[in-house]
Amino acid sequence: MASLLLALDIGTSSCRTALFDDTGKRILDSTAQKTYPLWTTPDGGAEIDPPLLLEAVRHCLAQTLAHANASRSLRGHKIQGIGVSCFWHSLVGTANGGEPLTKIITWADARCRPEATLLRETFSEKAVHSRTGCMLRSSFWPAKLRWLRRTQAPLFRKVKRWMSPAEWLQQQLTGAHRCALGMATGTGLFNPSKLRWDDALLDHCELKLSQLPELSDEPVLATGALASEFPELSGVPWFPAIGDGAASNLGSDCTRPGLAAINVGTSAALRIMRAGSVAKAPTGLFCYRVDSQRFLVGGAVSNAGNLRAWCLKELNTGDPQALEAELATRPTPDHGLTVLPFWTAERAPTWNEDLRGAILGISQSTTAIDLLQAITEATYHRIAQIAESLTSQTATQPKYFVSGGIQHSHSALQRLADILNQPLYPNPEPEASIRGAAVFAMEKLGLPIEPLPVLAPLRPRKAIAERYAADRARQATLEHLLQRQK
């Protein structure tokens, strides 16, 4: 092992750090994780406190580097680069010196739904999607910025720089920051074909180019606070963060046509990576840059692991291990429930942001585990809808590789395979995003990357898959009926 890579994975609910060897394999004992709260409000707010995020990142860095310094096999090996994965679509407004003036307003914050509606009345959403790869919805920066301007005008005027939390962290730790193409693409303000900010949307949001970070995939050198606190990182290249979705594909080795990456964590997504200078996607699906040569096409759902956490907390479902054993004995949808899993404003494939969650079919015999199973299946049906939309114009199905928290449950993986009605390949590196951060840095450094082994797939069970297909049709009918009443 000639050298090491340091990777950071900044998620909506926790951050992780880990070291990777020079083949791209994670050194498991070096992994550190720290959680932080996502503050939510009844009107759709979803924010993170910037100092808490910075504290969590510092905590993880300290743990990972302490392990390296204490390990006989790692001590003395140079860290060659720092790669970062960070949640997309979120922003923080700062003063000139980088002091945060706002909270981190995350992708899940839906208070700006009225502004998203006004944007769709002002612009053609189809035309904007064709230019930016993003819908005019509450997930993205244009609606969030317009909402801030309406509700907090004095604060909006005070902000000198708008950036993602990834750039803010880079600035706080190194004294400099750059915005990777793979992060800018998730703002909804960036043209992934022309590789530049979209002038019409900047004007509408009353933004100047000087208020946005420099676009570059080139690293900054670790200096400032980071080098002072961790001398072993002094002068190490810190590559600008890419979106966690792009990192997930890189970390799953899903980097060519015919391979699709599914990640099921707090939220969930399905993505295929393509190469080319012109980046386009069907309306309703996203199109995000990985770098100047590659882009992703796919869809994301807002409600996944966060709904499981809600069920465990609010439904008094009992011991999670006993719950897992019970779910494994229930492979079919015998609960009689149809669920729209829209606790948080939903994204792909239909973007019905104004619809709230709904459960149809409850009776006195309905149990907490019935609800948990039905809500879980409802999320998987959304993933299946994205898969159907993504592959509707292709002759062959891709191979589906899955990563994320879902891998802790064999029965959950099997249930997703049945609902997709496709073989599902577990990722041997369950933390695909953090591996993807390391892989991105290794690519830029010109290092060879050892491919992951391909594990045996979980295959769908035909009779069960047919029952789930009927359930998915009922979900679509319920969504259509409720949408007509809006």
C-alpha positions in Angstrom: 0.0 0.0 0.0 1.9 3.0 -1.3 -0.6 5.7 -0.4 -4.0 6.4 1.0 -7.1 8.4 0.0 -9.3 10.2 2.5 -13.0 10.3 1.6 -15.9 12.3 3.2 -19.6 11.4 2.7 -21.8 14.2 3.9 -25.4 13.1 4.1 -28.7 14.7 5.2 -28.7 13.0 8.6 -25.0 12.0 9.2 -21.5 12.3 7.8 -18.8 9.6 7.4 -15.1 9.7 6.8 -12.9 6.7 5.9 -9.5 5.9 4.4 -9.1 3.9 1.2 -6.1 2.1 -0.1 -4.6 2.8 -3.5 -6.8 0.2 -5.2 -10.0 1.9 -4.0 -10.8 -0.5 -1.1 -12.2 1.0 2.1 -10.2 0.4 5.2 -13.2 -0.6 7.4 -11.7 0.2 10.8 -10.9 3.7 9.7 -14.6 4.6 9.1 -16.1 7.2 11.4 -19.7 8.4 11.5 -21.5 11.3 13.3 -25.2 12.1 13.2 -26.8 15.6 13.4 -30.4 16.7 13.5 -32.5 17.7 10.5 -34.8 20.4 11.8 -38.3 20.0 10.3 -41.4 22.2 10.6 -45.1 21.6 9.9 -45.0 23.9 6.9 -42.4 21.8 5.2 -39.1 23.2 6.5 -36.0 20.9 6.6 -32.8 22.6 7.7 -29.4 21.7 9.2 -27.4 24.0 11.5 -24.1 24.8 9.7 -21.9 24.8 12.9 -23.3 21.3 13.8 -22.4 20.0 10.4 -18.9 21.4 10.6 -18.5 20.0 14.1 -19.6 16.5 12.9 -17.1 16.6 10.0 -14.3 17.6 12.3 -15.2 14.8 14.7 -15.2 12.2 12.0 -11.9 13.5 10.5 -10.3 13.3 14.0 -11.4 9.7 14.5 -10.3 8.5 11.1 -6.9 10.2 11.3 -6.4 9.0 14.9 -7.0 5.4 13.6 -4.4 5.9 10.9 -1.8 7.3 13.3 -2.4 4.5 15.7 -2.3 1.7 13.1 1.0 0.0 12.5 0.0 -0.9 9.0 -1.2 2.7 8.1 1.1 4.9 10.1 3.5 6.9 7.8 1.6 6.3 4.6 0.9 9.6 2.8 -2.7 10.7 2.1 -2.6 11.5 -1.6 -6.0 13.2 -2.0 -9.3 14.0 -0.4 -12.6 13.2 -2.2 -16.0 14.4 -1.0 -19.6 13.3 -1.6 -22.4 15.6 -0.4 -26.1 15.8 -0.6 -27.4 17.7 -3.6 -29.8 20.6 -4.1 -29.1 22.3 -0.8 -27.8 25.8 -0.1 -26.5 28.2 2.5 -26.1 32.0 2.2 -22.9 33.5 3.7 -21.2 36.8 4.3 -18.0 37.8 2.5 -15.9 35.9 5.0 -17.9 32.7 4.8 -19.9 33.2 8.0 -23.3 31.5 7.5 -26.2 33.9 7.4 -28.8 31.2 6.8 -29.3 27.6 7.9 -28.5 24.9 5.4 -31.8 24.7 3.5 -31.9 21.1 2.3 -33.4 19.4 -0.7 -36.2 18.2 1.5 -37.3 21.8 2.4 -40.7 22.3 0.7 -41.7 25.7 2.1 -41.1 27.2 -1.3 -43.8 25.2 -3.1 -45.8 28.4 -3.9 -42.7 29.8 -5.5 -42.2 26.7 -7.6 -45.7 27.0 -8.8 -45.1 30.7 -9.8 -41.9 29.6 -11.6 -43.9 27.1 -13.7 -46.3 29.9 -14.6 -43.5 32.2 -15.6 -41.3 29.7 -17.5 -42.0 26.6 -19.5 -41.0 23.8 -17.2 -40.2 21.5 -20.1 -37.9 24.1 -21.7 -36.1 24.8 -18.4 -35.7 21.0 -17.8 -34.3 20.7 -21.3 -31.7 23.4 -20.4 -30.9 22.4 -16.8 -31.9 18.8 -16.4 -34.0 19.9 -13.4 -37.7 20.5 -12.9 -39.1 23.8 -11.6 -39.9 22.3 -8.1 -39.2 23.0 -4.5 -36.1 20.7 -4.4 -34.0 23.1 -6.4 -32.4 26.5 -5.8 -34.7 28.8 -8.0 -37.8 28.2 -5.8 -35.8 28.3 -2.6 -34.1 31.6 -3.5 -37.4 33.2 -4.5 -39.0 32.0 -1.3 -36.1 33.5 0.8 -36.4 36.8 -1.1 -40.2 36.9 -0.4 -40.1 35.8 3.3 -36.7 37.2 4.4 -35.9 40.1 2.1 -33.4 41.9 4.4 -31.5 38.7 5.0 -31.6 37.8 1.2 -30.0 41.2 0.5 -27.3 40.7 3.1 -26.1 37.4 1.5 -22.8 37.9 -0.4 -22.3 34.3 -1.5 -24.7 31.3 -2.1 -23.1 27.9 -2.1 -23.9 24.3 -1.3 -22.9 23.0 2.1 -20.0 21.2 0.5 -18.4 24.4 -0.7 -19.0 26.0 2.7 -17.3 23.2 4.5 -14.4 23.3 2.1 -14.0 27.1 2.7 -14.3 26.7 6.5 -11.6 24.0 6.6 -9.2 25.0 3.8 -9.8 28.8 3.4 -10.8 28.3 -0.3 -13.7 26.7 -2.2 -14.7 25.6 -5.6 -17.9 24.2 -7.0 -17.5 21.0 -8.9 -19.6 20.6 -12.1 -21.1 17.6 -10.4 -22.4 19.8 -7.6 -23.5 22.8 -9.6 -25.6 20.6 -11.8 -27.9 19.8 -8.8 -28.8 23.4 -8.2 -31.3 23.8 -11.0 -29.4 26.9 -12.1 -26.8 25.2 -14.3 -26.8 24.1 -17.9 -25.1 20.6 -18.0 -24.5 20.7 -21.8 -23.0 24.2 -21.9 -21.3 23.8 -18.5 -22.3 27.2 -17.3 -24.9 28.9 -15.1 -28.3 29.6 -16.7 -28.6 33.4 -17.3 -32.4 33.5 -17.5 -32.8 31.8 -14.1 -30.0 33.9 -12.5 -31.8 37.1 -13.6 -35.1 35.8 -12.3 -33.6 35.0 -8.9 -31.7 38.3 -8.8 -28.4 36.6 -8.5 -25.0 37.9 -9.8 -22.3 35.5 -11.0 -20.1 37.1 -8.2 -22.5 35.6 -5.6 -21.8 32.0 -6.9 -18.7 29.9 -6.4 -16.1 29.3 -9.0 -16.9 26.3 -11.3 -14.0 23.9 -11.3 -13.2 20.2 -10.7 -9.6 21.1 -9.8 -8.7 20.7 -6.2 -7.7 23.2 -3.6 -4.8 22.4 -1.3 -5.6 21.6 2.4 -4.3 24.7 4.3 -5.8 26.9 6.9 -7.7 25.4 9.8 -7.6 21.9 8.3 -3.8 21.8 8.1 -3.5 23.3 11.6 -5.8 20.8 13.2 -4.5 17.8 11.1 -0.9 18.4 10.0 -0.9 15.1 8.1 -3.4 16.7 5.6 -1.3 19.9 5.0 -0.9 20.4 1.3 -3.1 17.4 0.3 -5.4 18.1 -2.7 -9.0 18.5 -1.6 -11.2 17.8 -4.6 -14.5 19.8 -4.8 -17.5 17.7 -3.7 -19.6 15.9 -6.2 -23.3 15.1 -5.6 -24.0 12.0 -3.6 -25.9 10.5 -6.5 -22.9 10.7 -8.8 -20.8 9.3 -6.1 -23.2 6.4 -5.6 -22.8 5.4 -9.2 -19.0 5.7 -9.1 -18.9 3.7 -5.8 -21.1 1.0 -7.4 -19.0 0.7 -10.5 -22.1 1.7 -12.5 -20.3 3.9 -14.9 -21.3 2.6 -18.3 -24.6 1.9 -20.2 -26.3 -1.3 -19.2 -25.7 -0.8 -15.4 -28.1 1.0 -13.1 -27.3 2.0 -9.5 -30.1 2.1 -6.9 -29.4 3.6 -3.5 -32.0 3.3 -0.7 -31.0 5.4 2.3 -32.8 8.4 3.9 -34.1 9.0 0.4 -33.8 6.7 -2.6 -32.8 7.0 -6.3 -32.1 5.1 -9.5 -29.5 6.3 -11.9 -27.7 5.4 -15.1 -24.5 7.0 -16.1 -23.8 8.1 -19.7 -21.0 9.8 -21.6 -21.3 12.8 -23.9 -21.2 16.6 -24.1 -25.0 16.9 -24.6 -26.8 16.0 -21.4 -30.5 15.3 -21.8 -33.2 13.3 -20.0 -36.9 12.6 -20.5 -39.1 15.1 -18.7 -39.7 14.1 -15.1 -36.3 12.4 -14.8 -33.2 14.3 -13.9 -30.0 14.9 -15.8 -27.0 15.8 -13.7 -23.4 16.1 -14.6 -20.7 13.9 -13.0 -17.9 15.9 -14.7 -17.4 17.4 -18.1 -17.4 14.0 -19.8 -20.2 12.1 -18.0 -23.8 12.7 -16.8 -26.5 10.8 -14.9 -30.1 10.1 -16.0 -32.6 8.9 -13.4 -35.0 9.8 -10.7 -35.1 10.3 -6.9 -37.8 9.8 -4.3 -37.8 11.8 -1.1 -39.5 9.2 1.1 -37.5 6.1 1.9 -35.4 5.4 5.0 -36.9 8.6 6.6 -40.3 6.9 6.5 -39.0 3.7 8.1 -37.5 5.9 10.9 -40.9 7.6 11.2 -42.7 4.2 11.5 -40.3 2.9 14.1 -40.8 6.1 16.1 -44.5 6.8 15.8 -46.1 3.3 15.3 -44.5 1.7 18.4 -43.4 -1.2 16.2 -41.1 -2.7 18.9 -37.6 -4.2 18.7 -36.1 -3.6 15.2 -34.5 -7.1 15.1 -37.8 -8.8 15.9 -39.5 -6.6 13.4 -37.1 -7.6 10.7 -37.7 -11.3 11.5 -41.5 -10.7 11.3 -41.2 -8.9 7.9 -39.2 -11.8 6.5 -42.3 -14.0 7.1 -44.5 -11.6 5.1 -43.3 -11.8 1.4 -46.6 -10.8 -0.1 -48.9 -7.7 0.2 -51.7 -9.3 2.3 -52.3 -6.2 4.3 -54.9 -4.7 1.9 -53.4 -1.2 2.1 -52.7 1.2 -0.7 -50.2 4.0 0.3 -49.0 7.2 -1.3 -45.7 7.6 0.6 -45.6 11.4 0.4 -44.7 12.4 4.0 -42.1 14.7 2.5 -42.8 16.6 -0.8 -42.3 13.9 -3.5 -40.1 14.1 -6.5 -39.9 11.6 -9.4 -41.6 10.2 -11.3 -44.7 12.4 -11.0 -43.5 15.4 -8.9 -46.8 15.8 -7.1 -45.4 18.2 -4.5 -48.8 19.3 -3.2 -50.1 15.8 -2.5 -49.6 14.6 1.1 -49.3 11.0 2.2 -52.4 8.8 2.1 -53.2 5.3 3.3 -56.3 3.6 1.9 -57.8 0.5 3.3 -57.3 0.7 7.1 -59.6 -1.3 9.2 -59.7 -2.4 12.9 -57.6 -5.4 12.0 -54.7 -3.3 10.5 -51.6 -3.6 12.6 -48.5 -1.5 13.0 -46.5 -4.0 11.0 -49.1 -3.9 8.2 -48.5 -0.2 8.0 -44.7 -0.5 8.0 -44.8 -3.1 5.3 -47.2 -1.2 3.1 -45.3 2.1 3.5 -42.1 0.4 2.7 -43.6 -1.3 -0.4 -45.1 2.0 -1.5 -41.6 3.6 -1.7 -40.3 0.6 -3.7 -43.2 1.1 -6.1 -41.9 4.6 -6.8 -38.5 3.2 -7.6 -40.1 0.7 -9.9 -42.0 3.5 -11.7 -38.7 5.3 -12.3 -37.2 2.1 -13.7 -40.1 1.7 -16.0 -39.8 5.3 -17.2 -36.1 5.1 -17.7 -36.2 1.8 -19.7 -39.4 2.4 -21.6 -37.5 3.3 -24.8 -34.7 0.7 -24.5 -34.7 -2.8 -25.8 -32.9 -4.4 -22.9 -33.1 -4.1 -19.1 -30.0 -2.9 -17.3 -28.4 -4.8 -14.4 -29.5 -3.2 -11.1 -26.9 -2.8 -8.4 -28.2 -1.7 -5.0 -26.5 0.0 -2.0 -27.4 1.9 1.1 -29.1 1.1 4.3 -31.4 -1.4 2.6 -28.5 -3.8 2.5 -28.9 -4.4 6.2 -32.1 -6.4 5.4 -32.1 -9.4 3.2 -35.9 -9.5 3.2 -36.0 -5.8 2.1 -33.6 -6.5 -0.8 -35.8 -9.5 -1.9 -38.9 -7.4 -1.6 -37.4 -4.7 -3.9 -36.3 -7.4 -6.4 -39.9 -8.7 -6.4 -41.4 -5.2 -6.9 -38.9 -4.3 -9.7 -39.4 -7.8 -11.2 -35.7 -7.8 -12.0 -32.6 -9.4 -10.6 -31.0 -7.2 -7.9 -27.2 -7.3 -7.3 -26.1 -6.2 -3.8 -23.1 -3.9 -3.8 -20.2 -5.5 -1.9 -19.4 -1.9 -0.7 -22.7 -0.9 1.0 -21.4 2.6 1.5 -21.3 3.4 -2.2 -21.3 7.2 -1.9 -18.1 7.3 0.3 -16.4 4.9 -2.1 -17.5 7.1 -5.0 -15.9 10.1 -3.4 -12.6 8.2 -3.2 -13.0 6.9 -6.7 -13.6 10.4 -8.1 -10.4 11.7 -6.4 -8.5 8.6 -7.7 -9.6 9.2 -11.2 -8.5 12.8 -11.1 -5.1 11.7 -9.7 -4.7 9.1 -12.4 -4.7 6.1 -10.0 -5.9 2.7 -11.1 -9.1 1.5 -9.4 -9.7 -2.2 -8.7 -13.3 -3.1 -9.7 -15.7 -4.5 -7.2 -16.6 -8.2 -7.3 -20.1 -9.0 -8.6 -22.2 -10.8 -6.0 -24.9 -13.3 -6.8 -28.3 -11.5 -7.5 -31.5 -11.8 -5.6 -34.0 -13.0 -8.3 -37.7 -11.9 -8.4 -40.4 -14.5 -7.7 -42.8 -14.4 -10.6 -46.1 -15.0 -8.7 -45.2 -12.4 -6.0 -44.0 -9.9 -8.7 -47.4 -10.2 -10.4 -49.2 -9.3 -7.2 -46.9 -6.3 -6.6 -47.6 -5.1 -10.2 -51.3 -5.1 -9.4 -50.6 -3.1 -6.2 -48.5 -0.6 -8.1 -51.5 -0.1 -10.5 -53.7 0.6 -7.5 -51.2 3.1 -6.2 -51.2 4.9 -9.5 -55.0 5.0 -9.6 -55.1 6.5 -6.0 -52.6 9.1 -6.9 -54.5 10.1 -10.1 -57.8 10.3 -8.2 -56.4 12.5 -5.4 -54.6 14.7 -7.9 -57.8 15.4 -9.7 -59.3 16.7 -6.5 -56.6 19.3 -5.9 
